[in-house]
Amino acid sequence: MNRFARGRRVTIADVATHAGVSKTTVSHVVSGNRPVSTETRSRVELAIEELGYRPDGIARSLRTRQTHVVALIIPDITNPFYPTLARGLEHAIDGGGYRAFICSSDGNTERELDFLADVCDRRVDGIVLDSFHLTAEDVHGITRGQLPVVWIGGTRPGVDSVQPDDEHGAFVATTHLVSRGHRRIAMIDGPEGSGTSRRDGYLRALAHAGFTPVPDAPIRSDWTRNAGAEALPRLLSSSPRPTAVFCSNDRTAIGVIDAAHELDLSVPDDLAVVGFDDIEEAAMTTPPLTTVRNPAFETGKAAGTLLAERMAGGYRGRARAMTLPASLVVRATS
């Protein structure tokens, strides 16, 4: 029974006394930096278990100059894509004893810069970043090149990155709508600065089919459900009126479906809808949403793998850019 359970914190000295060894020996067992006999190690490990000893993370970080903490800076924690991505990241870094904490910036440039400065002050060992606005120079100016960084959802010069094949995914999604007989296909794009890949894929598919966008340019949104609902009446006022909408994320697409129901429009008979991301809710809409699968878990896992290699010193070469496949999931809205 742990006699310290309701009292003070168990120290390394307590473990040493309980095991009948020196504090140095306990330290060697905990750190694994020096060989210890099997019998002694077993005695120390038993004492650790019986007393419930936990190493002091702060003291350890001062000795090793490592915190075993990674920062994940993202635009919007309420977007279901990002918690799944965070799970993938944690899966990749867990084996190295690392933990991640999340900073949600609301897509605000100043908050992103503040978060970067703050996590550097807290001496994290690495950063995974999704930003629409920051440049590689912004990041290097704060980290001073002393921390490994992995960019997700886009690429920046000199920085490791992981991104889905957005352009191809959008091309396939729009081509799917063309194959269903639609000629007037609109797009609801993401926020300003969110990149051009999905828009480029949409425009390339229309050009390949010999069509033009409806209206003349994609409508911007903030990638929320409300934004999708608010965008649909604007699209329907276009002439000619669109018969299909490609949305650059699923939350926007779900908002479009909400608004279509409010306007007594049948999906997909009056209006076909395709999203992007394949969040869990996409399969639960009425009708279920056709969308492009953006591999969130795999993106986080790949980012964690690249970061772990940098943090361990196992890779010191040029920046690597990983592109993950984005595939169409056909359901009932198209």
PyMOL commands that set and color helices and strands:
alter all, ss='L'
color gray80, all
select helices_A, chain A and resi 12-19+23-31+38-51+57-64+81-96+109-121+136-143+166-179+197-209+225-236+250-262+280-284+296-311
alter helices_A, ss='H'
color red, helices_A
select strands_A, chain A and resi 69-74+99-104+126-129+149-152+160-164+185-188+244-247+272-277+290-293+321-324+327-329
alter strands_A, ss='S'
color yellow, strands_A
deselect
rebuild
show_as cartoon
